[in-house]
């Protein structure tokens, strides 16, 4: 009887964040709990022991996802007999949808279900639907006309389920390190590197081994292997249930943000106190937001502070959250507003990355792809981007960080924003290199009198290698830095959502690239002109398109530097 009373007291103490363990040093200070909801010991949970299982899960799931995505166009064309345009359109629609759906999973994770439950539920759905794809690809009725819609629905649900888990894995893995412990916080930076490394290992295996299996052994086996790896991923994930650290969901972040705006508007005529400590906040270390630490007041966007002004009729008793908000709740919205310009610069970065699978390949198609007795397909060269990432992540973690630490004095070598800035600069150089390669190609085309012939010019396709490799280096700096930045700087109860927003920039970057191509085509083909990107690139000026992207990327870098210098990091209390 006494034991049950003690357990209940421990649970209540956890829920209100009002009690502290006897030895604070043995427990996490970021509000995380164990599988049963108790304060969590640093010694027996989290850290690399838990993250190794999460990284293994990510390799298996990425292998499965890319095993489907890299062969989807071929499968739609050969097995479902779609035309090139239809297959390409369905693929881009599918891919765009996939990269927008993480917002759904992240909202559920931060608001109600928690990250663990989201991963468990949608990984299981992922496994079941991937198994159905495998079944459809084996059965003879898979070529029936109505099976297109059945197969496309299964593929969409499979990939949506996987992408929903992607950003959750990211933030759930980072949750295994305590923000308030300097040693563990340093390890968290390394986790983001190895997480991105795991993604690209899965991509590399899919783009080589699995594609070969699908082409030579059939889609039944080719889709069956990803299903097996999903099963391994689920098993690997559940094994670690007892050693994971969990963050308690904090309710709807959208509702909290709207409450701040509404309360600030209602009190727009109220005067702000000179002393910010007079703004409304709960006493002690308890935060009004479940699973979140308190945030210190900042002076930016002071209009929003009016939501925390206590007027005479609000003294004492309970408060309507649509009329009075805590300082922590107001600071949550301020953080999102501060991060927005940084987030927006990621869109242009991924516009550069989108050239890997579009205009870089178009450029490669008019270069000589004969290397000795082998012919290199232009699309295959894009694998250099993945190889560059796989090589550079260990180099960055083992060498670059150590060298940078000597100059900056920072434990991780660079801050997240410095790291992102380096990547933005490198990606700008990558597109400039592509422009220089194109200028040289056009010079050779003129010298060989190939301008009006739609044929490759006698210039090796390997000249494209530097631009692919540089894009990979840019991703190591910017993509990983972006993931780390949005996790570390986001409010505790919004980490999954902010990580999902970071991934949305991938989709928006692709859309921006398509929009720019549409504008270039429109404005450069007026008055009967061939335009910069005609069907015969020997007659065009693809170099000008690359210079346009490089110029846009450089301007984006300047905008990033400006807002990075203005950015103020969040300050959270220790639970």
N, C-alpha and C positions, 0 to 999 in steps of 0.2 A: 504493500500500500504506500509506504514511504517512498519507495523507488519510483512509483508512477507519478507521485506529486512532484518529485524532483525533476523528472523528465518533462512534465507539463510546464514547470517553471522555466526550464531551459528553452522550450519551444517559444513560450511567450516572450522571453527575453530576446530571442532571435528576431521575432516578428517586429517588435517595436524598436529594435536596435538600442535598447536601453541598458542591457547588462553586458559586462565584459568578462572574458575568461580570466581565471585566476592568474595565469601567466600569459600576459598579452603577447610576449615575444614568440610564443609557440604557435600562435594562431594568426591567420591572415587579417590584415587591417583594411581590406577593401570590401568587406561585407559579404564575402562568398561563404557558402555553406556546403555541407557534404550531401551525400545521396539521400539521407534521412532528414535533412533540414537543420542539422546542428551546426554550431560554429566549427570551422574546419581547421585541422592541424596542418601546419606547413610540412611537418616531418613525414607524414604518411600519405599525402595526397598531392595532386598536381605536378608541376615541374616537368622535366623531360620524360619522366616515367609515364605520365599520362599523355603527354604530347606525342610520344613515339607511336602510340596506338592511333592517334588522330591523324598523324602524317601518313601512316600506313593505309588508313581508311581513304585518305585523299588520293593517294597514288592509284588505288584500285578503282575508285569512282571516276577519276579523270580518265583513266585508261578506257573505262566503259563508255563514258560520254563521248570522247573523241573517236572511239571506235565506231560509234554511230554517225557522228557529225561529218567525219572526213570521208565517209563513203555514201552519204545520203543521196547526193546528186546522182552518182553512178547507179545506185540502187533504184531510184525513181525512174531513171532513163531506161535501164536494161531490164529490170524485173517488172516494173509497172508501166513500161512503154510510154513514158511522158516525153514530150519534146524538150529540146534544150532550154527554151525560154520558160516553159512551165516548170521544169525541174529546178532551174535557177531561181525563179520567183518564189516557189514553195520553200526552197532552202533558206533564202534571205528572210522570208516572213517568219519561218520557224526560228531562225537564229535571233532575229530582233525580239521576238516574243520571249525567248529564253532569257535574254539579258535584262528584260524589264520586270520579270516575275519575282526576283529576289526581294523586292519591296514587300510583297505579300508575306513571305515566310519571315522576314525580319520583323515586320509589324506584329505578327502573331507571337514571335519569340520574345520580343521586348515587352509586349503588353500582357499576355495571358499565359501562354503555354511554357515558355522557357526554351532555351536553345536545345537542351538534351531531348526533350519530347518532340520538338520539330524535326530534328535529325532522325530520331527513331521512327516516327510515323512516315515521313516522306521517303526515307531510305527503303522502307519496306514496300511502299507504293512503287518506287523506282524499280525494285527487284521484280515485282509481279508484272509490271507493264513491259519491262525489258524481256521477260520470259515470253510474253505474248508476241512481241516482235519476232523473237526467235522462232516461235511456233508458226507464225504467218509466213516467214521466209522459207520454211521447210515444206509446208503443205502446198499441194498443187493448186488448191482453190485460191491461193494468194494472188493469182494473176487475173481473177475475176474483176470486172469493172468496179463493182461496189466495194471491193477490198481496198481500193485506193483510200477511201475515206476511213475505213476501219484502221488501216495501217498508219495513216497520217495522224489519226487521233491517238493511237497508241504511242507513236513516236513523240508527239507533242507532250503527252502526259508524262512519258518517261523522262524527257529532257527537262521539262518544267520542274518535275520532282527533284531532279538532280541539281539544277541550278538553284532551286530554293534552299538546298542544303549547303551549297558552295560557300556563301558568305557566312552562314551560321557556323560551319566548320572553322572558318577563319577566326571569328570572334570567340567561339567556344574554346579553341586552342589557346588563344591569348589570355583567356580567363584563367588558365592554369598557372599563371604567374601573378604574384601579388604586386600591385602598383606601389604599395607603400614600403616595400622591401627593395632597397637599391640593388642588391645582388640579383634578385628575381626579375626586377624591371629590366636589367641589362640583358638577361637571357630572353626576355620577351622580344627584343629587337632581333635576336638571332632566329627566333621562331618564325617571324614573318619571312625571312630569307629562305629558310628550309621549307616553309609551306609553299612558296612560289616555285621552289626547286621541285617539290613533289608533283605539283601541277604539270610542269613541263616534262618531267620524266614520264608521266602517264601519257602526255601528248606525243612524245617522241616514240614510245613503244607502239602506240596506236597508229601513228603515221608511217611506220615501217613494217613491223611484224604483222599487226592485225590487218592492215590493208592488203598485204601479200596473201594472207590466209583467205580473206574474203574473195579476192580475185582468182585464186588458184584452187581453193578447197570448197568454195561455195559459201553463200550467206548464212546457211544453217549453222555451220561451225563458226563462221566469222562473227555472227551475233550471239552465238552460244557462249563463246569465251568471255565477252563482256558481262553476260549474266552471271557466270561463275565468279568473276572478280567482284561483282556487286555483292554476292553472297559472302565472299571473304571479307569485304569491307564492313558489312553489317556485323559479322561475327567479331571482327577486330574491334569495332566500336563498342559493342556491348560488354566485351571482356573487361573493359576499364571502368565500368559503372561505379565500382566501390572506391576508386582512387581519383575520380574527377572532382573538380570544384565547380560549384553551380552559383550563378547569380540569380537572385529572386526577381521575377518579372515585376515591373513597376507601374502597370496600367498603360492606357493608351497615350503615347507621346503626342499624337495629334490633338487629342482633347486638352491636354495640359497646355500646349502652345496656344490653342484657341482661347482658353481661359485667361491667359496672360493678356492677349490682345483685347479681349472684351473688357476685362477689368481695367486695363490702362485707358481705354476709350471712355469708359464710364467715369473715370476719375481724372479726365484730361484737364479739369480746372483746378484740381487739388495742387497744393504747393509741396514740392519735395523737401524733406528735412535736410538741413545742412549736414547733420550727422547721419551717415548711412546705417549706423547700428540701430536707429529708430525704425527702420523698415521692418516689416513683419517677417519673422522667422521663428521656428520652434526653438525652445531652449534646449541646452545640452547638445549631445551629439546626434540625436535622433533627427532623421530627415522625414519630411511628410511624404516623400516619394519612396515607395517600397523598393528595396534593393539598390538604393542610391546614397552616396555620401553627400554631405552638404557642400555647396559651392560658395566660395567667397564672392562678395559683391564687387562688381567692376563698374567703371564710370562711363563706359560706352553705351550708346542707345539709351540715354537716361530717361526718355519718354516712357519706356517700358517699366521703369522703376515705380511709376505711379500705381501699377497694379499691386505693389506691396506697401503702399501708404495706408496706414491705419487711421481711419476717421473716427470721430467721436462715438458713433453708434456701433462701432465694431470692436470696442474694447471689452475683452472678456467673452467667455462662452464660445460656442462653435461659430464657424465662419462659412459663408457661401463662397466656394472656390471660383465662381464666376464674378465675384466682386472683390475678393482679397486673395492674393497669391503669396507664397513664400518667396524669399530672395532666391532660394535654390531653383524654384520653378521658373522665375524670371530669367535667371542666369542660363538655364537650359536653352531658352529661345535665343538669348544673346549669343551663345556659343554657335548655334546653327547659323545665325546671321553672319558671324565672323568667318565661319568656314566656307560660306557660299562662294566668294570670289576664288578661293583656292580650289574648290570643287570645279568651278566653271573652267578653269585653265586646263583641267584634265581632259575636257572634251576635245580641244585642239590637239593635245598630245596623242589621243587615240585616233584622231583623223590621220595623223602621220603614220601610226601603226597600221591603219586600214590599207595603206598603200601596199603593204606586204602581200596581201591577197587580191590586189586589183591591178593598179597601174605598174607596179614593179614586175608583175607577171606579164602584163602586156608588153612591157619593154623587153623582157627576156625572150618573147616570142619572135622578135626581129633581130636577135643576136645569134651568133653561131653556137649551137649547143653541142657540137661534136667535140668530144674530148678523147683523143686517141681513137679507140674502137668503140667507145660508148657514146650514147646520146643522152644528155641530161634534160629531162622534161623541165620547162621553165617553172612550173609550179613546185617541183621538187626542191628547187634552190631555196624556197621560202623556209625549208627546214633548218637552214643556217641560223635563222632567228632563234628557234628553239634550242639548237645546239649552243649558240652563243650564251643563252640564259643559263643552260645547264653547266656550262664551263665557268661563267662569270660569277654565279652565286657563291661557290666555294672560294673563288679568288677574292671576292668582296669581303666575305666573312673572315677569312684567314689572313689576308694581306692588306687590303685597302683600309679596313677598319683600324688596324694597328698603325699604319702609316699616318692616316688622318688624325688619329688620337694624339700623336706627338705635336701636331700643329694647332688643333682646336682645343685640346684638353678635355674633350667630351668622351665619355665612356664608350659610346657607340661610334666614335669617329666624326660622324655628321649628325646634325639634328635632322628630323624628318623633312623639314622644309628645305634645308640645304641639299639634302639628298635628292629631293624632287627637282630642285633647280638644276642640278648637274645633269639629270636625265633629260630635262627639257632642252638643255643646250646641246647634248649629244644627239638627240633626235632631230634637231634643226640641222646639224652638220650632216646627218644621214641623208636627208632629202636634198641638201645642197650637193652632196656627192653623186646622188642619182641624177641631178641636173647636169653635172659635169660629164658623167658617163654618156648621157643622151646627146650632149653637144658633140662629143667625140664621135659617137655613132653616126650622127647626121653628117659630120665632116667626111667620114669614110664613105657614106652613102653617096655624097656628091662626087667624091673623087673617083668612085667606081661606077658612076653614072647609073645609080640604082634608085634615084629619086622617084621615078614614076613606075617602079616595079615593086609589087607587094611580096618581097622576098627578104630573108634575113641578110644582114650585112656581114662581111668577113671580119667580125670582131667577137672575141670569145665571150661567152655568157658569164665566165668567171669574173669579169670586170664588175659584175653586180654584187659579188660576195661582200665587199666592204660595206655597202649600204644596208644589207641584211644584218650583218654582224653588229653594225652600229645601232640599228633599231633594237636589237637584243640587249645591248649594253644599256641603252636608254630605258628599256623596260625594267632591268635590274635596279636601276636607280629610282625611276619615277613610279612605276607600278607598285613596287614593294614599299617605297617610301610613302606613297599615297595610302596604302592599306594600313601601315603603321600609324600614320598621322590621324586618319579618321577614327581609328580605334582609340588611340591614346587621348585625343582631344575631345571626343564626343562625350556627352553626359553618360554617366554609368548606366542609366536605364534606357539609353538609346543606341548602344554600341552596335547591335546587329543592324539597326535601321541605317545608321550612318555608313557602315561598311557596305550595305546594299546600294546606297546612293553612289558610293565610289564606283561600284561595278556598273551602274547605269551609264557612266561616262563612256564605257566601251561601246554600248549601243548607240549613244548619241554621237560619238565620234564617227561611227560608220554612216549614220544618217547625214551628218555634216559633210562628209566626204562625197556622198551621193549628190547632195544639194550643190556643192561647189562644182562638181562635174557637170551638172545640169546647167548651171549658170555659164560656165566656160563654153559649153557646147552652144548655148543660145547666142551669146554675145560674139563669139568668134566665127560663127558660120553665117552671119548676116551678109546680105548683098552678094550672095553666091560664093562666099569664101569657103575654102576647105575646112578651116578651123584648126585649132591646136591639136586636136586628137581625132583625125580622120581614120577611116578603116585602114588605109595604107599609112602607117606611121612614118614612113620615109618621106611622105609629102607634108607631114605635120610639124608641130613644134611642141612635143611632149616636154621638152626642157623648160619651156615657159610655164607649163602647168606645175612642174616641180619647183621652179623658182617662186611661183605664187604660194605654194604650200609652205616653202621654206620661209618666205617673208611673213606669212601669217603666223608660223610657229615662232619666229623671232619676236614679233609683236606680242604674242602670247607670253613669251618668256619675260619681256619687260613688264607686262601687267602682273605676272606672278611675282616678280622681284619686288614690285611696289607693295603689293598686299602682304607679301611674306614679311617685309620689314615692319609693317604696321601691326602685324598679328600679335595678339597677347594670349599666351597659353592659359588654360583654365587652372584654377587653384581649388583643390578639393581637400576636405578634412579627412582625418583618419578615423575610421569607425571604432 
